[in-house]
Every structure is written in structure tokens, then in C-alpha cells.
Amino acid sequence: MSLFAPKEKVVYICVTDCERRIIINALKKLRDEQIRVNKNYDFIETIIAKSAKADTLKGTRKSYEER
């Protein structure tokens, strides 16, 4: 048993600039809906801030297709 609490799982995704804008707009709409129904929206703002500051994908992009 560890003395320290386990860290939260970190998920990385690769998106283009256009895809990032779509994600941020969707998160903003979700935040606005949470505000409208008087629910907590702090976690959504955290995700928006992290995704806005994320590095852009440069160079060749590895694509995975399921066939």
C-alpha cells in the first residue's frame, strides 16, 4: 500500500487546430447549459483552459483507421 494517493489518469489526444476549435465550442455550449440550469461548471472551464493552451500538432500525422 502506498503512502501517497494515486494520481489521476492522464489522457492525451492528437487533434488538428480545426478539431480543437470544435471541441472548445462544444465545451462552451456545455458550460453555458450548466450555468443555465444552475449546476457546477468549474471542471468544464478547466478543460477549456487546458485544451486552449495545448500544443498544436505539427509535422506528419499518424492516422489509425479501423477497417
C-alpha positions, 0 to 999 in steps of 0.5 A: 500500500502506498503512502501517497494517493494515486494520481489521476489518469492522464489522457492525451489526444492528437487533434488538428487546430480545426478539431480543437476549435470544435471541441472548445465550442462544444465545451462552451455550449456545455458550460453555458447549459450548466450555468443555465440550469444552475449546476457546477461548471468549474471542471468544464472551464478547466478543460477549456483552459487546458485544451486552449493552451495545448500544443498544436500538432505539427509535422506528419500525422499518424492516422489509425483507421479501423477497417 
